[in-house]
């Protein structure tokens, strides 16, 4: 359905929008008959599936080129895996989803600047960081540096062999100690939501080698990463976005594309950009059907799980600390606040627990640290991307190229297709590539 601005404000949270200072204008038109056919079938019209960062950025790029666009989002909120909440005590903002921007994330940094936003670097990132190669023995450090360099120069006919082994097992074979492997694994879980035991050596070594790596220096958007989403939405016109309605059938026609939504509404356009995560793409019926190789790619792509909670401590935390129990890390934030990170099955179990049980589990895992309050516990996360990060398991070499390839007038984007998965940079770069195929 298309929602008006009043309902939209209620949907994504009055407190968040107030802090983000969104301009007072009607973003969305009134609801139309769900069975009616919206004919956007012009020579320069594009439908975009997914209202996350990739979809909204693609919409803005196309809008600037004079292309008629419409974004379809299945959930009642925009932003996908980006979500910020406000502290009612002092109006400060905290991120429950994507937040970190690296030194070499040039596309993201440029977008942030163009939107009039500011990047800040938390105090703790100038000291000890989550990942420090100096924690490794001299031999292991030299071996890892050699492996990263080897990965960057490896002959194409040997890549597949490296891809078939998980990084954890490969490094163990190279002589890394159990303690060193556990140190690295904890950091990998924090960024990818999955153990290095289940991620391809080639994929992770490529990430470590890249200047855009998740392991690089950290910056955040002052006031919360959701400001990026808010600013992008604010540029769009009335009727550009449909919320709470998902695509169930995507058909290629002589004129272009026709999409049938769950409500029964039909949308038409010349071309389509699909920015949905792999599981959501797999649920759509494509006519004609997707190529077999692309279907295999969608089924083979994995997703890690990261869950964050914001807590208030009795005593401020000065630097990141390893967690206990179900907690991976406790990261300092504003004043006495901190961000807890939880990954893998523990994150899923916590999300499936009620607030009382979740609070008990977290309190027990905090050990001697006194928690004054749980700021985000019980916070509605309806439509939030569930903290999922795409991961390339062993033996998935080549599927990224297949997933990013166009299928006639249907193009694909999303963080799983970008250079370093799990980053805003990946979502933005994939949107740029998809738009280039159209204009």
C-alpha positions in Angstrom: 0.0 0.0 0.0 1.0 3.6 -0.4 1.0 5.5 2.9 0.7 9.2 3.6 3.3 11.0 5.6 1.4 10.9 8.9 1.2 7.2 8.9 4.8 7.0 7.7 6.0 9.0 10.6 4.2 6.7 13.0 5.7 3.7 11.2 9.4 4.4 11.6 9.1 6.3 14.9 8.4 9.8 15.9 11.4 10.1 18.0 13.8 9.0 15.3 12.3 11.3 12.7 12.3 14.3 15.0 16.0 13.8 15.6 16.7 13.5 11.9 14.8 16.7 11.1 13.1 15.4 7.9 11.5 18.2 5.9 7.8 18.6 6.4 6.4 17.6 3.0 4.2 14.8 1.7 6.4 11.9 0.8 3.7 9.4 -0.2 0.4 9.7 -1.8 -3.0 8.2 -0.7 -3.8 4.5 -1.0 -5.1 3.5 -4.4 -7.3 0.5 -5.3 -5.1 -2.5 -4.8 -6.5 -4.2 -7.8 -5.8 -1.3 -10.1 -3.0 -1.4 -12.6 -0.4 1.4 -12.3 1.0 2.0 -15.7 4.5 3.4 -15.5 5.4 1.8 -18.8 7.4 4.7 -20.3 10.6 4.4 -22.2 12.5 5.7 -19.1 10.7 4.0 -16.2 12.3 1.7 -13.7 10.8 -0.3 -10.8 13.0 -1.0 -7.8 12.4 -3.9 -5.4 13.7 -3.1 -1.9 13.8 0.1 0.1 17.2 -0.4 1.7 20.3 1.7 1.1 21.0 0.1 -2.3 17.4 0.6 -3.6 17.0 4.1 -2.3 20.4 5.2 -3.7 19.6 3.7 -7.1 16.3 5.5 -7.0 18.0 8.8 -6.4 20.6 8.3 -9.2 17.8 7.4 -11.7 15.7 10.4 -10.5 18.5 12.8 -11.2 18.7 11.4 -14.7 15.0 12.1 -15.3 14.0 8.5 -15.1 10.5 7.7 -13.6 11.0 5.4 -10.6 8.9 3.5 -8.1 10.4 1.7 -5.1 8.5 -1.3 -3.7 9.3 -2.2 0.0 7.6 -5.3 1.5 8.0 -4.1 5.1 6.4 -1.1 6.8 9.7 0.8 7.1 12.5 1.9 4.9 16.2 1.4 5.5 16.6 -2.4 5.5 19.6 -3.2 7.6 20.1 0.4 8.8 18.2 1.4 11.9 18.9 4.1 14.5 17.1 4.7 17.8 16.9 7.7 20.0 17.8 7.9 23.7 14.8 9.7 25.3 17.0 11.0 28.1 19.4 13.1 26.0 18.1 12.6 22.4 21.4 11.0 21.4 21.2 8.4 18.6 22.4 4.8 18.5 22.6 2.3 15.6 21.2 -1.1 15.8 22.2 -2.0 12.2 24.8 -0.9 9.8 26.9 1.9 11.1 30.7 1.6 10.4 32.3 3.5 7.5 36.0 2.8 6.7 38.8 5.2 5.7 38.6 4.0 2.1 34.9 3.7 1.7 35.0 6.6 -0.8 31.5 6.2 -2.2 29.9 6.2 1.2 32.0 9.1 2.4 31.1 11.1 -0.7 27.4 10.3 -0.3 27.5 11.4 3.4 29.1 14.7 2.5 26.7 15.3 -0.4 23.8 14.8 1.9 25.2 17.4 4.4 26.0 14.8 7.1 29.1 14.5 9.2 31.3 11.6 10.0 32.7 11.2 13.5 35.3 8.7 14.9 34.5 7.3 18.3 37.3 7.9 20.8 37.9 4.2 21.4 38.9 3.7 17.7 42.1 5.8 18.3 43.3 3.2 20.8 43.1 -0.6 20.8 40.8 -1.9 18.1 38.9 -5.1 17.7 41.4 -6.5 15.3 45.1 -6.1 15.9 47.6 -8.2 14.0 50.2 -7.5 16.7 48.3 -10.0 18.9 49.6 -12.7 16.6 53.0 -14.3 17.0 55.7 -12.9 14.7 55.6 -16.1 12.6 51.8 -16.1 12.3 51.7 -12.4 11.5 54.3 -12.9 8.7 52.3 -15.9 7.4 49.0 -14.0 7.3 50.7 -11.1 5.5 52.1 -13.5 2.9 48.7 -15.2 2.5 47.0 -11.9 1.9 49.6 -10.9 -0.7 49.4 -14.4 -2.2 45.6 -14.1 -2.5 45.9 -10.8 -4.4 48.3 -12.4 -7.0 46.9 -15.9 -7.1 46.5 -17.4 -10.7 42.9 -17.7 -11.7 43.2 -21.5 -12.1 44.1 -21.7 -8.4 41.5 -19.5 -6.9 38.9 -22.2 -6.8 41.1 -24.4 -4.7 41.7 -21.7 -2.1 37.9 -21.0 -2.1 37.1 -24.5 -1.2 38.7 -24.2 2.3 37.5 -22.2 5.2 39.9 -19.5 6.5 39.9 -21.1 10.0 41.0 -24.5 8.7 43.5 -22.9 6.2 45.2 -20.9 8.9 45.3 -23.9 11.2 47.1 -25.8 8.4 49.5 -22.8 8.2 50.4 -23.3 11.9 48.3 -20.7 13.7 47.7 -21.5 17.4 44.2 -22.2 18.7 44.3 -18.9 20.7 45.2 -16.9 17.5 42.5 -18.6 15.6 40.0 -17.8 18.3 41.1 -14.2 18.4 40.5 -13.8 14.6 37.3 -15.8 14.7 35.8 -13.5 17.3 36.4 -10.5 15.1 35.0 -12.2 12.0 31.9 -13.1 14.0 31.5 -9.5 15.0 31.6 -8.2 11.4 30.0 -11.1 9.5 27.8 -12.8 12.1 29.4 -16.1 11.2 32.5 -18.1 12.2 35.6 -18.1 10.0 35.1 -21.9 10.0 32.2 -21.4 7.6 33.6 -18.6 5.3 35.8 -19.2 2.2 39.5 -18.5 2.6 39.5 -16.7 -0.6 36.6 -14.5 0.3 38.0 -13.5 3.7 41.6 -13.0 2.5 40.2 -10.8 -0.2 38.4 -8.7 2.4 41.5 -8.5 4.5 43.5 -7.4 1.5 41.0 -4.8 0.4 41.5 -1.2 1.5 37.7 -1.2 2.0 37.9 -4.1 4.4 35.6 -4.3 7.4 38.8 -4.6 9.5 39.9 -1.0 8.6 39.4 2.1 10.7 35.9 3.1 11.8 33.8 6.2 11.4 30.1 6.7 12.1 27.5 9.2 10.9 26.9 11.8 13.5 23.4 11.4 14.7 22.9 7.9 13.4 23.3 6.1 10.1 19.5 6.3 9.5 20.0 9.9 8.6 21.4 8.7 5.2 18.1 6.9 4.6 16.0 9.8 5.7 17.9 12.2 3.4 17.6 9.9 0.4 13.8 9.5 1.0 13.4 13.2 1.4 14.7 13.8 -2.1 12.0 11.5 -3.6 8.6 12.7 -4.7 5.0 11.7 -3.8 4.0 8.3 -5.0 7.6 7.2 -5.5 7.5 4.6 -2.7 5.1 1.8 -1.9 5.4 0.2 1.6 4.0 -3.0 3.1 3.5 -4.7 -0.2 5.9 -7.2 -1.7 6.5 -8.5 -5.3 5.3 -12.0 -5.8 5.5 -12.3 -9.6 7.9 -10.5 -12.0 7.2 -11.0 -15.7 9.1 -9.9 -18.8 6.8 -8.6 -21.5 7.2 -7.2 -24.9 7.0 -3.7 -23.4 9.4 -4.4 -20.5 8.4 -5.5 -17.0 5.2 -6.2 -15.1 5.3 -6.9 -11.4 2.3 -8.3 -9.4 2.3 -7.4 -5.8 0.9 -9.4 -2.9 -2.1 -7.0 -2.7 -2.9 -7.8 -6.3 -1.7 -4.5 -7.6 0.1 -4.5 -11.0 3.1 -2.3 -11.8 4.7 -1.8 -15.2 8.0 -0.3 -16.2 10.6 -0.6 -18.9 13.3 -2.1 -16.6 13.7 -3.3 -13.0 16.4 -3.3 -10.3 16.1 -6.0 -7.7 18.1 -5.1 -4.5 16.5 -7.8 -2.3 18.6 -10.3 -0.3 19.0 -13.7 -1.8 16.2 -15.5 0.3 13.7 -12.8 -0.8 14.6 -13.1 -4.5 14.2 -16.9 -4.2 10.5 -16.4 -3.1 9.6 -14.4 -6.2 8.1 -16.2 -9.3 10.0 -15.0 -12.4 8.4 -15.4 -15.8 10.4 -16.6 -17.6 12.2 -18.4 -14.8 15.7 -17.3 -13.7 18.7 -19.1 -15.2 19.7 -22.2 -13.4 23.1 -20.8 -12.5 21.6 -17.8 -10.8 19.1 -19.9 -8.8 22.0 -22.1 -7.6 23.9 -18.9 -6.6 20.9 -17.6 -4.7 20.6 -20.9 -2.8 24.4 -21.1 -2.1 24.8 -17.6 -0.7 24.9 -17.7 3.1 23.9 -15.0 5.7 25.5 -14.4 9.0 23.6 -13.0 12.0 24.5 -10.0 14.1 22.4 -8.6 16.9 23.0 -5.4 18.8 21.6 -4.0 22.1 22.3 -0.6 23.6 22.8 -0.6 27.4 23.5 2.0 30.1 26.3 1.1 32.5 27.0 2.3 36.0 30.6 3.0 35.1 31.7 4.2 31.6 33.5 1.8 29.3 36.8 3.2 28.0 37.7 0.6 25.4 36.2 -2.5 23.7 36.0 -5.6 25.9 35.4 -9.2 25.0 32.1 -10.4 26.3 31.1 -13.4 28.3 28.3 -15.9 27.9 26.2 -15.0 24.8 28.0 -11.7 24.2 30.9 -11.3 21.7 31.9 -7.7 22.4 31.0 -4.7 24.5 31.8 -1.5 22.7 31.9 2.0 24.3 29.4 4.6 23.1 28.3 8.0 24.4 28.8 8.7 28.1 27.9 5.6 30.1 26.3 3.8 27.2 27.7 0.8 25.3 26.8 -1.4 22.4 26.6 -5.2 22.9 27.2 -7.4 19.9 25.9 -11.0 19.6 26.3 -13.3 16.7 25.4 -16.6 15.1 22.8 -18.8 16.8 23.0 -16.9 20.0 21.7 -13.8 18.2 18.7 -15.8 16.8 18.0 -17.3 20.3 18.0 -13.8 21.9 15.6 -12.4 19.3 13.2 -15.3 19.8 13.2 -14.7 23.6 10.8 -12.3 25.3 12.2 -9.2 26.9 12.3 -10.6 30.4 14.3 -13.7 29.4 16.6 -11.6 27.1 17.4 -9.2 29.9 18.3 -12.1 32.2 20.6 -13.6 29.7 22.3 -10.3 28.9 22.7 -9.4 32.6 24.2 -12.7 33.4 26.6 -12.4 30.5 27.8 -8.9 31.7 29.5 -10.5 34.7 30.6 -7.9 37.2 29.6 -4.9 35.1 26.5 -3.2 36.5 23.8 -2.5 33.9 21.6 0.5 34.7 19.2 0.1 31.9 18.6 -1.7 28.5 17.8 1.1 26.1 17.0 -1.0 23.0 15.5 -4.1 24.5 11.9 -4.6 23.4 12.4 -2.0 20.7 10.2 -2.8 17.6 12.4 -4.0 14.8 9.5 -4.6 12.4 10.9 -4.4 8.8 14.5 -4.3 10.1 16.9 -6.4 8.0 17.5 -8.7 11.0 21.2 -7.9 11.2 22.0 -10.3 8.3 25.3 -10.0 6.5 25.9 -12.0 3.3 28.7 -14.5 3.5 30.5 -16.6 0.9 30.9 -20.1 2.2 33.6 -22.4 1.0 33.0 -23.5 -2.7 31.1 -20.5 -3.7 33.7 -18.9 -6.0 32.1 -17.3 -9.0 28.5 -16.9 -7.7 28.9 -13.2 -7.0 29.4 -12.6 -10.8 26.4 -14.8 -11.5 24.2 -13.0 -8.9 25.2 -9.6 -10.3 24.5 -10.4 -13.9 21.4 -9.0 -15.6 18.5 -11.2 -16.8 17.1 -9.3 -19.7 15.6 -6.0 -18.4 16.1 -7.2 -14.8 19.2 -6.0 -13.0 20.5 -6.9 -9.5 22.1 -4.9 -6.7 22.6 -5.2 -2.9 25.3 -5.5 -0.3 25.9 -9.2 -1.3 27.0 -8.1 -4.8 29.4 -5.2 -3.8 33.2 -5.4 -3.3 33.2 -6.1 0.4 29.9 -7.6 1.6 28.5 -6.3 4.8 29.3 -2.7 4.2 27.3 0.4 3.1 30.0 0.8 0.4 29.0 -2.5 -1.1 25.3 -1.5 -1.2 26.1 1.8 -2.8 28.6 0.4 -5.4 26.2 -2.3 -6.5 23.5 0.4 -7.0 25.8 2.4 -9.2 26.7 -0.6 -11.4 23.0 -1.5 -11.8 22.1 2.1 -12.8 24.9 2.1 -15.3 23.3 -0.8 -17.1 20.2 1.2 -17.6 21.3 4.7 -18.4 
